[in-house]
């Protein structure tokens, strides 16, 4: 007898569109939504927005068409963002005149999602990017003394001179005897600035709008230059203990964020960062009992969990959804193979994709 093989022949797509115009958050508990169903088979397929409904087409959409979802003949969901198309091998051909809307994978449909640096995820209206992750205890960060400050210059806080691993910085508009501040003095001051607001033993929150010089009132820039040397504020905030650093920004700023060169552009638009001390299970939500408390109405009381698990003897960080009202979403950055039932959210529409297998 020949060996049986399993192959995917067709994809069933069930679409649910929330008809509330006041928000693009999909309420998973709502039953007041429009339902549509499509079936595709062995060909490139596009779901486009046609006035108030969605339409399935198989030919390449016209220029400036609003393409909600693109599924290839190989049963892959094409990653799409409004700013960038370089993540997808399917979109490298210049014959495609359209841009895909940003699509998100619901974590609940895959049980858990492995997170890495630069991954972007959403909890309600809050969007996060993992800017740094360390599973081990770090040594003190060493900065070579590249400061051009004169040897007689002093730190305005401790009055000390420049040291080999503790250079003098000029991060604001102060001049004269107040011009310089030690790197370590600035780091301590940043922690003191936030200690009275949203810090705890498990996490520290730094809000950029609060980070400004107490003398000249100049806001500190996330990336700044001092005497010709470039410094990154996030490097100053990295702790010694195992941690994950999450940059966050409000939903209203999302359209301003350029996904090219995330390290600089995303940070310059973010509202701040949360530095989380790693534990086995770290809950995030609106309730005060969480490992990290998030003060946002669209975040559920116990919205999601970050959990460390071993993968091939290496520590890995996974994201779980806790049956939240608006879901836990991860931005799709690479084409995604439909090998199980998946849920993809695009704006106010949720797509449930299921591969029907035939044994031959």
C-alpha positions as CSV (number, residue, x, y, z in Angstrom):
1,X,0.0,0.0,0.0
2,X,1.2,3.5,-0.8
3,X,1.9,5.9,2.0
4,X,-0.9,8.3,2.8
5,X,-0.1,12.0,2.6
6,X,-2.0,15.0,4.0
7,X,-2.2,18.2,2.0
8,X,-4.2,21.4,2.3
9,X,-6.6,21.9,-0.5
10,X,-8.8,24.8,0.5
11,X,-9.1,27.5,3.1
12,X,-12.3,28.4,4.8
13,X,-12.4,32.0,6.0
14,X,-15.1,33.3,8.4
15,X,-15.1,37.0,8.9
16,X,-16.6,39.0,11.7
17,X,-16.8,42.8,11.5
18,X,-17.6,44.9,14.4
19,X,-19.9,47.7,13.2
20,X,-19.2,50.3,15.9
21,X,-17.5,53.3,14.3
22,X,-16.2,54.7,17.6
23,X,-13.2,52.4,17.9
24,X,-11.2,49.9,16.0
25,X,-10.9,47.6,19.0
26,X,-12.6,44.2,18.3
27,X,-14.9,43.3,21.2
28,X,-14.6,39.5,21.5
29,X,-17.6,39.4,23.8
30,X,-19.9,41.3,21.4
31,X,-22.5,39.4,19.4
32,X,-23.5,42.5,17.4
33,X,-21.2,42.1,14.4
34,X,-21.5,41.4,10.7
35,X,-20.6,37.9,9.4
36,X,-19.3,36.8,6.1
37,X,-17.7,33.6,4.8
38,X,-15.3,32.9,1.9
39,X,-13.6,29.8,0.5
40,X,-10.4,29.8,-1.5
41,X,-8.5,27.0,-3.2
42,X,-5.0,26.8,-4.7
43,X,-4.8,30.4,-5.9
44,X,-3.7,33.8,-4.8
45,X,-6.7,35.5,-3.1
46,X,-7.4,39.0,-1.9
47,X,-10.0,40.3,0.5
48,X,-10.6,44.0,-0.2
49,X,-12.9,46.6,1.3
50,X,-15.8,47.4,-1.0
51,X,-17.7,50.3,0.6
52,X,-19.3,48.8,3.8
53,X,-18.6,45.1,3.0
54,X,-15.7,42.9,2.2
55,X,-15.2,41.2,-1.1
56,X,-13.0,38.2,-2.2
57,X,-11.2,38.6,-5.6
58,X,-8.6,36.4,-7.3
59,X,-7.1,38.9,-9.7
60,X,-4.4,41.4,-8.6
61,X,-6.2,44.4,-7.0
62,X,-6.2,47.8,-8.8
63,X,-3.8,50.5,-7.7
64,X,-4.7,52.2,-4.4
65,X,-7.1,49.3,-3.5
66,X,-7.6,48.8,0.2
67,X,-6.4,45.2,0.6
68,X,-7.4,43.8,4.0
69,X,-6.0,40.3,3.6
70,X,-3.8,38.6,1.0
71,X,-3.5,34.8,1.0
72,X,-1.2,33.1,-1.5
73,X,-1.8,29.9,-3.4
74,X,0.6,28.2,-1.0
75,X,-1.8,28.9,1.9
76,X,0.2,31.7,3.6
77,X,-1.1,34.9,5.0
78,X,1.1,37.7,3.7
79,X,2.5,40.1,6.3
80,X,1.4,43.6,5.7
81,X,2.0,47.1,7.1
82,X,1.0,50.4,5.7
83,X,4.6,51.7,5.7
84,X,6.7,48.7,4.7
85,X,6.5,45.7,2.4
86,X,10.0,44.3,2.7
87,X,8.9,41.6,5.3
88,X,7.2,39.5,2.7
89,X,8.6,37.5,-0.2
90,X,5.3,37.7,-1.9
91,X,5.4,41.5,-2.1
92,X,8.9,42.0,-3.5
93,X,7.6,41.9,-7.0
94,X,6.9,45.4,-8.3
95,X,3.8,44.3,-10.2
96,X,1.8,44.6,-7.0
97,X,0.4,48.2,-7.0
98,X,-1.3,47.9,-3.6
99,X,-0.3,48.1,0.1
100,X,-1.7,45.8,2.7
101,X,-3.2,47.0,5.9
102,X,-1.4,46.1,9.1
103,X,-2.5,42.6,10.3
104,X,-2.3,41.1,13.8
105,X,-2.3,37.5,15.0
106,X,-4.6,36.8,18.0
107,X,-2.5,35.0,20.6
108,X,-5.5,33.0,21.8
109,X,-5.7,31.2,18.5
110,X,-2.2,29.8,18.9
111,X,-2.3,29.3,22.7
112,X,1.1,31.1,23.2
113,X,3.5,33.2,21.1
114,X,7.3,33.3,21.4
115,X,8.6,36.9,21.8
116,X,11.9,38.3,20.6
117,X,13.5,41.7,20.5
118,X,11.7,44.1,18.2
119,X,8.4,42.1,18.3
120,X,5.3,44.4,18.6
121,X,2.2,43.4,20.5
122,X,-1.0,45.0,21.6
123,X,-3.1,44.9,24.8
124,X,-6.3,46.9,24.2
125,X,-5.2,50.4,23.0
126,X,-1.7,50.0,24.4
127,X,1.0,48.9,21.9
128,X,4.4,47.6,23.1
129,X,7.7,46.8,21.5
130,X,10.4,44.6,23.1
131,X,13.4,46.8,22.9
132,X,15.7,44.7,25.1
133,X,15.7,41.3,26.8
134,X,18.2,39.6,29.1
135,X,17.8,36.3,31.0
136,X,21.1,36.7,32.9
137,X,22.6,39.1,35.5
138,X,24.6,41.7,33.7
139,X,27.8,43.5,34.7
140,X,27.7,47.2,35.0
141,X,27.6,48.8,31.6
142,X,30.9,50.2,30.7
143,X,31.1,53.4,28.7
144,X,34.5,54.5,27.5
145,X,35.5,58.0,28.5
146,X,35.0,59.6,25.1
147,X,33.7,62.8,26.6
148,X,35.5,65.9,25.3
149,X,34.8,67.8,28.6
150,X,37.8,69.6,30.0
151,X,39.5,67.8,32.9
152,X,38.6,70.7,35.2
153,X,34.8,70.4,34.4
154,X,32.7,69.0,37.2
155,X,29.4,67.2,37.6
156,X,26.7,69.6,38.8
157,X,25.4,66.9,41.2
158,X,28.4,65.3,42.9
159,X,31.0,67.9,41.8
160,X,33.3,65.1,40.6
161,X,35.4,65.1,37.5
162,X,35.2,62.8,34.5
163,X,36.2,59.2,35.1
164,X,37.2,56.4,32.8
165,X,33.9,54.5,33.1
166,X,31.7,57.5,34.2
167,X,32.0,60.3,31.6
168,X,30.5,63.7,31.9
169,X,27.4,64.3,29.7
170,X,25.7,67.4,28.5
171,X,22.1,66.2,27.7
172,X,20.3,69.6,27.9
173,X,20.8,73.3,27.3
174,X,22.5,74.1,30.6
175,X,25.8,75.9,30.4
176,X,28.6,77.1,32.6
177,X,29.1,75.2,35.9
178,X,25.8,73.4,35.4
179,X,26.6,72.1,31.9
180,X,27.7,68.6,32.8
181,X,26.4,65.6,34.7
182,X,28.0,62.2,35.3
183,X,26.5,59.3,33.5
184,X,25.9,57.4,36.8
185,X,24.5,60.5,38.5
186,X,22.0,60.9,35.6
187,X,21.0,57.3,35.8
188,X,20.3,57.6,39.6
189,X,18.4,60.8,39.0
190,X,16.2,59.2,36.4
191,X,15.3,56.4,38.8
192,X,14.5,58.9,41.6
193,X,12.3,60.9,39.1
194,X,10.0,57.9,38.5
195,X,10.2,56.2,42.0
196,X,7.2,58.2,43.3
197,X,5.0,57.4,40.3
198,X,4.8,53.9,38.8
199,X,7.7,51.9,40.1
200,X,7.7,48.7,42.2
201,X,10.0,45.9,43.1
202,X,8.9,44.1,39.9
203,X,8.9,46.9,37.4
204,X,9.9,50.5,36.7
205,X,8.1,52.9,34.4
206,X,9.8,55.8,32.7
207,X,7.6,58.4,31.0
208,X,9.4,60.5,28.4
209,X,7.2,63.5,28.9
210,X,8.4,63.6,32.5
211,X,12.1,63.3,31.7
212,X,13.4,66.9,31.6
213,X,16.1,68.9,33.1
214,X,15.0,70.4,36.5
215,X,17.0,73.5,35.8
216,X,16.6,74.6,32.2
217,X,13.3,72.5,31.7
218,X,14.7,71.1,28.5
219,X,13.1,67.6,27.8
220,X,15.7,64.9,27.6
221,X,15.8,63.3,24.2
222,X,15.7,59.5,23.9
223,X,18.7,59.6,21.6
224,X,21.0,62.6,22.3
225,X,24.5,63.8,21.6
226,X,27.0,65.1,24.1
227,X,30.3,66.7,22.8
228,X,30.0,64.7,19.6
229,X,29.2,61.4,21.2
230,X,25.8,59.7,20.7
231,X,24.0,58.2,23.7
232,X,20.8,56.2,23.8
233,X,18.6,56.8,26.8
234,X,17.5,53.1,26.9
235,X,21.1,52.0,27.4
236,X,21.2,54.2,30.5
237,X,18.1,52.5,31.9
238,X,19.1,48.8,31.5
239,X,19.4,47.1,34.9
240,X,21.8,44.5,36.1
241,X,19.2,41.9,36.9
242,X,17.4,39.7,34.3
243,X,14.8,41.9,32.6
244,X,12.6,42.7,29.6
245,X,12.2,46.3,28.5
246,X,9.0,47.3,26.8
247,X,8.6,50.5,24.9
248,X,5.0,51.6,24.7
249,X,3.0,54.2,22.8
250,X,-0.6,55.3,22.6
251,X,-2.9,54.1,19.9
252,X,-3.2,57.6,18.4
253,X,0.5,57.6,17.6
254,X,0.5,54.3,15.7
255,X,0.1,55.8,12.3
256,X,3.1,58.0,12.9
257,X,5.4,55.2,13.6
258,X,7.8,54.2,10.9
259,X,8.6,50.5,11.0
260,X,12.0,51.0,9.3
261,X,14.9,51.1,11.6
262,X,12.8,50.4,14.7
263,X,15.6,51.1,17.2
264,X,15.6,54.8,16.4
265,X,12.2,55.7,14.9
266,X,10.0,53.7,17.2
267,X,11.7,55.0,20.3
268,X,11.4,58.7,19.2
269,X,7.6,58.3,19.1
270,X,7.1,56.2,22.2
271,X,5.5,57.5,25.4
272,X,8.0,55.7,27.6
273,X,9.4,52.3,28.7
274,X,8.6,49.7,31.3
275,X,11.5,47.7,32.7
276,X,10.2,44.4,34.1
277,X,12.2,42.2,36.4
278,X,11.9,38.7,35.0
279,X,10.0,36.0,36.9
280,X,8.5,32.7,35.8
281,X,5.0,34.2,35.3
282,X,4.5,37.9,34.9
283,X,0.9,39.1,34.6
284,X,-0.1,42.3,32.9
285,X,-3.4,44.0,33.4
286,X,-5.5,46.8,35.0
287,X,-5.8,45.2,38.5
288,X,-3.2,46.1,41.1
289,X,-2.5,42.5,41.8
290,X,-0.7,42.1,38.5
291,X,3.1,41.8,38.1
292,X,2.8,45.0,36.0
293,X,-0.3,47.3,36.4
294,X,-1.4,49.1,33.3
295,X,-3.7,52.1,33.8
296,X,-5.7,51.9,30.6
297,X,-9.5,51.2,30.4
298,X,-9.2,49.0,27.3
299,X,-6.9,46.6,29.1
300,X,-8.6,43.8,31.0
301,X,-8.1,43.3,34.8
302,X,-5.8,40.3,34.1
303,X,-5.2,40.8,30.4
304,X,-2.1,38.8,29.5
305,X,0.9,36.9,30.9
306,X,4.6,36.8,30.1
307,X,6.1,33.4,30.9
308,X,9.6,32.0,30.7
309,X,9.9,28.5,29.3
310,X,12.8,26.3,28.2
311,X,13.2,25.7,24.5
312,X,16.1,23.4,23.6
313,X,17.7,24.1,27.0
314,X,17.5,27.9,26.3
315,X,15.2,30.4,28.1
316,X,12.5,31.8,25.9
317,X,9.8,34.4,26.6
318,X,6.2,33.5,25.7
319,X,3.1,35.7,25.6
320,X,-0.3,34.3,26.7
321,X,-3.8,35.8,26.5
322,X,-6.0,35.5,29.6
323,X,-9.4,35.6,27.8
324,X,-9.2,39.3,27.6
325,X,-12.1,41.4,26.3
326,X,-10.2,43.0,23.4
327,X,-7.7,40.2,22.9
328,X,-3.9,40.0,22.9
329,X,-2.4,40.7,19.5
330,X,1.0,40.3,17.9
331,X,1.9,42.1,14.7
332,X,2.6,39.7,11.8
333,X,6.1,40.6,10.5
334,X,6.6,37.5,8.3
335,X,4.4,35.5,6.0
336,X,2.4,33.0,8.2
337,X,1.6,29.5,7.1
338,X,-2.0,28.3,7.7
339,X,-1.3,24.9,9.3
340,X,-4.0,25.2,12.0
341,X,-7.0,27.4,12.7
342,X,-5.7,31.0,13.0
343,X,-7.3,34.3,13.9
344,X,-6.1,37.4,12.2
345,X,-7.4,40.8,13.1
346,X,-7.3,43.7,10.7
347,X,-8.8,46.9,12.0
348,X,-12.4,46.1,13.0
349,X,-12.5,42.8,11.3
350,X,-11.6,39.4,12.7
351,X,-10.7,36.6,10.2
352,X,-10.8,32.9,11.3
353,X,-8.9,30.9,8.8
354,X,-9.1,27.1,8.7
355,X,-7.4,24.7,6.4
356,X,-9.5,21.8,5.2
357,X,-7.2,18.8,4.7
358,X,-7.7,15.9,2.3
359,X,-6.0,12.6,2.8
360,X,-5.0,11.0,-0.5
